Amino acid sequence: MGRTQRLRTMIEEQFLVEFDEELTDQSDLFKVGVIDSFGYVQLLGSIEEEFSIQLKDEDFLKDILTSLESIDAFVAKKIAERGDR
C-alpha cells in the first residue's frame, strides 16, 4: 500500500469517514467537519508513528494541513528529509 493510500485509510478509520466524490483528496477536512483541532493533533501523532517521522512544534503551527493532498505532500517531504526514498 502506497503512502497516499495509507494516509487515506488512516483518516477514514480514525474519523469514520470515506473518501468519495464529495470528500476528495483536495477537500478541506476542517471545513467539511471531518476533523477539529484535537483530531488534527491526534492525526499528526498517528502519522509520526506510522511513517517513523518526528514532528517539531513548528510543524504543527507553520502550515496547517487541511487536505489529504497537503498531508501527503508534507509526509513525503519529512520522509525525504529523513533520507529514505
Secondary structure, DSSP 8 states (H G I E B T S, - for coil): --HHHHHHHHHHHHHT---SSSS-TTS-TTTTTS--HHHHHHHHHHHHHHHT----HHHHHHS---SHHHHHHHHHHHHHHHT--
